[in-house]
Amino acid sequence: MKTLRILAVDDHEMIMLGYKFILERLIFEDYNIIVDTANDYETGRQKIEESSTSFKYDVLLLDVQLYPPNEEKPYSGEDLGKLARTLVPDTKIIFMSSFGDNYRINSILRSVDPDGYMVKSDIDPRTLEEAIRTVVKNPPFYSSKALSAIRKKMANNISLDENDKKILFHLAKGTKTKDLEKYIKLSSSSIENRKRHLKSLFGTEKENDLALILAAKNRGFI
């Protein structure tokens, strides 16, 4: 019997153990499934590095946020995904995150090119099993909310660069314009110019930032 090795990385231990409980009881052809776990970036990194020189993980289940929200400049599951693409390029990667916004999902699709993305509110035992079966045999696999975000992005005819998307993303989170420089490497005047351009693109020139945010959400950019 072949062994299917899975590494689940999530900072919520109960969620991680739930994945392990479900998957190690999965009847999957002639595979014996082993699920290892890690609850922070460093432990996940060490296990991935170990797998690059000895045994090999077949699938990585990565949470995006692996740290308290107030921690400064932390590493994320996205960083682990990039590392894995370098060290173990044949390993399948599935992101399993509470982030279901268009910006975050499409950013990860570009930076890591994962084999799957599941929004946690979509996950139940059936969809988790389906995701594993799909990425092992014929990837990719996207949960319903992730697929909806991807389709919205594909349907848009507005072209925005990364700084434009970051401005929209942080405005939607409630960041004030004067504080955007903390997150975007642009001068305050450049940010103001870009914001005016964004309002023009989305047809909200004479309206406030909330109107811009709502228009961007309706077009799937947030």
C-alpha positions in Angstrom: 0.0 0.0 0.0 1.3 3.5 -0.9 1.5 6.3 1.6 0.0 9.7 1.0 1.8 12.2 3.3 0.0 15.4 4.2 1.2 18.4 6.2 -1.5 20.7 7.7 -0.2 24.1 8.9 -2.7 26.2 10.9 -2.4 28.3 14.0 -5.7 27.0 15.4 -4.9 23.6 16.9 -8.5 22.4 16.9 -8.9 23.1 13.2 -5.7 21.3 12.4 -6.7 18.2 14.5 -10.1 18.2 12.7 -8.3 18.0 9.3 -6.1 15.2 10.7 -9.1 13.2 12.1 -11.1 13.5 8.8 -8.3 12.7 6.4 -6.6 9.8 8.3 -10.0 8.0 8.2 -10.4 8.7 4.5 -10.6 5.5 2.3 -8.7 6.5 -0.8 -7.9 3.7 -3.2 -4.7 1.9 -2.1 -3.3 4.8 -0.1 -2.4 4.9 3.6 -2.8 8.5 4.7 -0.5 10.1 7.2 -1.2 13.7 8.4 1.5 15.7 10.1 0.7 19.1 11.7 2.4 22.4 12.5 0.8 25.4 14.2 3.2 28.2 13.2 5.4 29.3 10.4 8.7 28.1 11.8 7.5 24.6 12.5 6.0 24.4 9.1 9.2 25.6 7.5 11.3 23.0 9.3 9.0 20.2 8.2 9.0 21.3 4.6 12.8 21.7 4.6 13.1 18.2 6.1 10.8 16.8 3.4 13.0 18.2 0.7 15.9 16.0 1.8 14.3 12.8 3.0 10.6 11.8 2.8 8.3 13.9 0.6 5.0 15.5 1.5 2.4 14.8 -1.2 0.0 17.6 -0.1 0.4 20.8 2.0 -2.7 22.3 3.6 -1.7 25.9 4.4 -3.6 28.5 6.4 -2.8 32.0 5.2 -2.6 33.8 8.5 -0.3 32.0 10.9 0.1 34.7 13.6 -1.9 37.1 15.8 -3.3 40.0 13.8 -1.3 42.6 15.9 2.1 40.9 15.3 4.5 43.0 13.3 5.8 41.8 9.9 5.1 38.1 10.4 5.6 35.4 7.9 2.4 33.9 6.5 1.1 30.7 4.9 1.7 32.5 1.5 5.4 32.7 2.4 5.4 29.0 3.2 3.8 28.3 -0.1 6.5 30.2 -1.9 9.2 28.3 0.0 7.6 25.0 -0.8 7.4 25.9 -4.5 11.2 26.3 -4.4 12.1 23.3 -2.2 9.5 20.7 -3.1 8.0 21.9 -6.4 6.1 18.7 -7.0 4.2 18.8 -3.8 0.5 19.8 -4.1 -0.5 23.0 -2.2 -4.0 23.8 -1.0 -4.7 27.0 0.9 -7.4 26.8 3.5 -8.2 30.2 4.7 -10.9 32.5 6.2 -9.8 35.0 3.6 -12.5 34.9 0.9 -11.9 38.3 -0.7 -11.0 38.6 -4.3 -7.8 40.5 -3.7 -6.3 38.0 -1.3 -7.2 34.9 -3.3 -6.0 36.2 -6.6 -2.8 37.5 -5.0 -2.0 34.0 -3.8 -2.9 32.5 -7.1 -0.3 34.7 -8.8 2.4 34.4 -6.2 2.2 30.6 -5.4 0.0 29.1 -8.1 -1.5 26.6 -5.7 -3.3 23.4 -6.6 -6.3 24.4 -4.6 -7.9 27.2 -2.5 -10.7 26.6 0.0 -12.5 29.3 2.0 -12.9 27.8 5.5 -16.6 28.6 5.7 -17.0 26.2 2.7 -15.1 23.4 4.3 -16.8 20.3 5.6 -15.7 16.6 5.6 -17.1 16.0 2.2 -15.4 19.0 0.5 -12.1 18.3 2.3 -12.1 14.7 1.0 -13.0 15.9 -2.5 -10.2 18.5 -2.4 -7.6 15.9 -1.6 -8.8 13.4 -4.2 -8.9 16.2 -6.8 -5.4 17.7 -6.3 -3.8 14.3 -6.1 -5.4 13.1 -9.4 -6.4 16.1 -11.4 -5.9 19.6 -9.9 -6.9 22.3 -9.3 -9.7 22.3 -6.7 -11.5 25.5 -5.5 -14.3 25.8 -3.0 -17.4 27.6 -4.1 -16.5 31.0 -2.6 -13.0 30.9 -3.9 -14.3 30.0 -7.4 -16.7 32.9 -7.2 -13.9 35.3 -6.5 -11.8 34.0 -9.3 -14.7 34.2 -11.8 -15.4 37.8 -10.8 -11.8 38.8 -11.4 -11.9 37.1 -14.9 -15.0 39.0 -15.8 -13.6 42.4 -15.2 -12.3 44.7 -17.9 -10.6 47.1 -15.6 -6.9 46.7 -15.3 -5.3 47.6 -12.0 -1.7 47.2 -10.8 -0.6 45.9 -7.4 -0.5 49.3 -5.8 -4.0 50.1 -7.0 -5.3 46.9 -5.5 -3.5 47.5 -2.2 -5.1 50.9 -2.0 -8.5 49.4 -2.4 -7.8 46.6 -0.1 -6.6 48.8 2.8 -9.4 51.4 2.3 -11.9 48.6 2.6 -10.3 47.5 5.8 -10.9 51.0 7.2 -7.4 52.4 6.8 -7.4 56.2 6.4 -5.8 57.7 3.3 -3.2 59.5 5.4 -2.1 56.1 6.8 -1.8 54.2 3.5 1.9 55.1 3.2 2.5 52.6 6.1 1.4 49.7 3.8 2.2 51.0 0.2 5.6 52.2 -0.9 4.3 55.4 -2.5 4.3 59.0 -1.5 1.2 60.6 -0.2 0.7 62.6 -3.4 1.1 59.5 -5.5 -1.5 57.7 -3.4 -3.9 60.6 -3.7 -3.4 60.7 -7.5 -4.0 56.9 -7.7 -7.2 57.2 -5.6 -8.6 59.9 -7.9 -7.8 57.7 -10.9 -9.5 54.7 -9.3 -12.6 56.8 -8.6 -12.6 57.8 -12.3 -12.2 54.1 -13.4 -15.1 53.0 -11.2 -17.3 56.0 -12.0 -17.3 57.4 -8.5 -15.5 60.7 -9.2 -17.9 62.9 -7.2 -18.5 60.4 -4.4 -16.7 59.5 -1.2 -14.3 56.6 -0.5 -17.2 54.3 0.6 -18.7 54.6 -2.9 -15.4 53.6 -4.4 -15.1 50.6 -2.1 -18.6 49.4 -2.9 -18.0 49.8 -6.6 -14.7 47.9 -6.4 -16.5 45.1 -4.3 -19.3 44.9 -6.9 -16.6 44.4 -9.6 -14.8 41.7 -7.6 -11.6 43.6 -6.8 -12.1 43.4 -3.0 
